[in-house]
């Protein structure tokens, strides 16, 4: 296989991977963490401390609610980073 063919094949595979990333209304914290290249624990702490806008929603998997982050918040975080640390009362 020639170099040009090999590079075209790689480009087509990358395009396919990008197309597979779907935009969702809300992301569970594990998805958000993967998208921003952080650990889920770190992102849960950011949510708990108000460093990102997130909300708890029932997951249908028992009595414990899960953190979810909106797509708009994902975009805001990617543009501007973490929110200022707020004091816990």
N, C-alpha and C positions, 0 to 999 in steps of 0.2 A: 504494500500500500504506500502510495506516495505521500509526502508530507502534506500537500494541499488537501488531498482527500481525507487524510487523518484529521486535520484541523477542521474541515467542514463537518465531519462526523461529530467531533467534540462540540462544536457550536450548536449543532442540531440537538444533541443530548442536553446541553445547558438550557436551550430554549424550551425543551420539554419539561425540565425540572422547574423552571420559572413559571410555566403555565400551570403546573400542578399546585402552586401556592395560591390558594383561594382566599379572597377577602371575606371575612366573617364580620357579623355585627359585634360579637363579643368573643374573646379568647379566654380559655381557662388559663390559670397562672402558669401552668407548665408549657403551654403553647406560647404565651407571651415571653416566657424566659428563653425558649428556644429561638424565637425571632430576634431577641435583643442580645443573645449570646451571654446570658447570665444563668445562674443556678435558680431553680424554683424557690428555694429557701430565701434567697436574696430578694427576689421579686415579691414574695409574701411579706417580708419585712418592710419593703418599700410601701406596699399597700397598707399595712398595719400602721405605719408611721406617717402616712399621708404624702409620701414622696411621689407617688403616682395616684391618679384617680382610679379607684377600683371599688367594686361593691361585692357584697356577699349575696349569692343566690343559691337557692336550694338546688341540689344536683339530682335529686331523685334516687340517690344512693344511700339513703339513711338520714339520720337526724342532723348531720353536719353540713352546713352551707360551705360553698367553695368560693374563693375569690375569682372574679371575672373582670377583664379589662376591655373596654370598648375599642373599636378600631380607631375612632377619633383620638383616643388617649394614646394608642400605640404610635400614631402619626405625630402627635404632640411631643411624646417622649423622644422619638427619633429626631425631631427638629430641635428641641430645646433642652432635653435632658430632664433630670430629676427636679421636682418642685422643692422649694426651700423646706427645711426641716421645721415642723410645727411642734409646739410644746404639747406634751400629753398632760391632761388634767387628772 
